[in-house]
């Protein structure tokens, strides 16, 4: 009985989460200009998306920003997790507490803080301000993804590497980083996803001449419902599914190698 209730509960949750998404996807193929009645099937709204040069520029900027910020945040977060792991227990607790505060802080407060900081130091708002902000809020995510696997690592593996004559750099390259690879990949995907769909922080720190899809969709939605937005959102949703599938196969392959 309890299992049936759990399945029913999960089913209701998934319906509430995915029904609006599928509703949006269906009407992205609607020949009509609204989401009230489905009149006929068409690819017109997708053609409009790909023919909009301004939108394509923003799409390119958004994915470039997400890839680059996730990459840099993953590098910094991975070595940050290693530093935390090798610190004294009291220092670990303090740094992790600060790291977790960044995770639970409201995005609006984070965005406003970055805006104040960039304004005070006279930093120009644009791509670089958005990139720095995305790197900053992605680092704690990577740390939380890498640190648990690092703590589960057998210390004898590290000791054996040193006993065989490896220096610190060789130990990192040949032992520690290969062992952490699944968590590093997971951290990268999480950072990429957070950067891709971030709105609140980006809204505060973006400037003239640079925008992301989240901010652009918001500005267009304020002017009225357009099925072009539906088509664009559908493309992003399908790309996200491909990312999840890719991450699944990469994790599965890495898990098989560990076994």
N, C-alpha and C positions, 0 to 999 in steps of 0.2 A: 504493500500500500504506500509506504513511504517513498519507494522508488518511483511509483507511478506519479505521485505528487511532485517529485523532483523533476521528472521528465515534463510534466504539465507546466510547471513553473518555468523551466528553461525554454519550453516552446513558446509560452506567452512573451517572455523577455525577448527572444529572437524575433518574434513577429513584430513587437513594438519597435525594435531597433531597425529591422530590415524592410518592413512594409513601406515606410516613407521613402526609403532609397529606391525600391523597385517602382514605386509610384512616380518618382522623379525620372527614372530611366525610361519607363514606358512613354511618358509624355515628351521625352526628348525626340521621339519619332513622330510626334503629332503634327499633321499638316496645318492644323489650326494655330492661332496665335496665343492661345491661353491653355490653362490646365483644367478647364471646366468640362469640356467634351472632347473625346478623341474622334476626330473626323476621318483621317486617312493616314496611312503610313508614308513617311518621307525621310530622306537623308538631308534635307535642305538645311536644317539647323547645324548639322555637322559640317556641311560645306561652308556655312557662314563662319563657323569657328576657325577652320583652316584657311579661310580667305581673309581673315582679319589679321593684318600684319602686326598691328599694335598688340593684340592678344597673343599672337605667336611669340612676340618679343618678350612679353611678360612671362609666358610659359617657359621659355628658354631661361630667363633670369631666375625663375623660381627653382627649377630643377638644378641649375648650376649652383645656386646658393645652397640648396639642400645637400647636394653631393659634397661640395667643398666644406661647408660647416660641419657636416657629419664626419668627414675624414679627419679634419683638424681636431675636432672634439674627441674623436676616438683615440687619436694618438696621445693627446694630452691626458684624457681620462684614464687610459690604460696605464701610463707611467705614473699618474697620480695615484691610482689604486695600488700599484706596486710600492710606492713611497709610503702610503698609509699603512699597508700591511707590514712593512718593515719598521714602522715607528713604534715607540713605546705605547703600552696599553692606554695610558692616560691621554697621550697625544692622539691616538686613534679615535678614542671616544669623542674628543673635542672636535676633531676635523670631520668625523662622520655626522656629528650633530649639526655642524654648520652646513654640511652637504645636504642633509635632509631638510633643513630649513629652506634652502633654495628650491627643493623639490615641491614643497607644500605651499610656498609663497604664491599668492594670487598673481596671475599673469599681468593684470592691470598694474599692480604695484611694482612688479619687475620692470614692465615697460616704462612706467613713469620714472623709476629710478635711473634707468639707462638714459632717458631723455634729459633728465636733470644733469646727469654726469657729463653727457656729450655737450650740453649747452654751457656748462661751467668751464670746461676745458677748451671750448671753441671748436669742437670737432664737427666737421661738415656732415649733415645728415644725408645719407644716401646708401649706396650698396655696402660700403665698408662699415657703416654704423650698424646696419642690419646684420651683416656677416659676423661682426664681433659679438653682437647680442645673442645670435643663434648659437655661436660656439659656447658662450658663457652658460646659457641655460641647458645646453646639451651635455656638458662635461659631467654634472652630477648624475645624469642618467647612465652614462658609460661607466662611471665609477661603481654604481650600484649593480650593474650587470657583470662587471669583471671581478669585483672583490670577493663575492661568495665562492667562485671557482678557485680563486687564488688561495683562499683560506682552506679549501678542500685539497689542495695540492700536497702530495707527500713530500715532506722536507728531505727525505732520503734521496729523492731524485736530484735535488740541488746539491746536496752534500757529495753524491757520487760524481757529479760533473766536476766539482772542485777537486775531488780526490784524483780524478783522471787528468788533472792539469789544466782544466779550462779556466780562463779568466772570467771576470764578471760579464763582459760583453758577449763572450762565447756562450756562457750559461744562459743569458737572456735569449740569444738567437737560436740556440740548439735545443734548449730544454723548456724554459719558462714560457716564451711566446708561443711555440707550437702547442703547448698544453692549454694555453689560454685562448687559442684561436676561436673555438665555438662561442665563448663569451664575448670576445672582441667583435665577431661578426654580428652577434645579437645586439651588442651596444651600438654598432654602426647603424643597423637597421632601425633601431629605436630612435636614435638621434636624427636619422634621415626623415623618419615619419613625423617626429615632433617639429622639425624645421619646415617640412612641406606643408603642414596644415596650420602652422602658427598664425594667429591673427592679432591677438592683443598686443604682444610685444612689438611685432612688426609695425602695427598701426602707429605706435608712438615714435619709433625711431626711423621710419622711412622718410625720404625727402622727395623733392621734385626731381623728376627724371628717372626714378626707380620705384618699382612696385612689385608686389608678389600676387599670385593668383587669389589668395585669401582676401587681400585688401581690394583687389580689382573686382572680384565677385560681389563683395559687400557694397562697393560704390555703385555697381551696376544694378544690384538688387534694390537699392534705395530709389532708383529712378523708375522702378516698375519691373514686374515679372517678365522675363524674356526666356524663351525656350532655348536660346543659345547658351544660357547659363546651365540649363539642364543637360545639354549636350556636353559642355565642358566638364561638368561635375561627373557625368557618366564616364568620360575618358579617364579622369583622375581616379575614380572608383575602380575601374578595370585595371589600371596600372597598379593600384595598391594591392589588388588581388594577386597580380603577377609577382609583386614583391614578396608577398606572404608565401606563395608557392615556391619561389626561388629560395627564400630563407629556409623553408621546410626541407627542401632537398639538400641544401648545403649543410644544415644541422644534422640531417640523417647521415650524410656521408662522413661528416666529422665524427659523429657518434660511433659509426661502424669502425672507423680507424682507431678510436680510443679503445674499443673493445678488443 
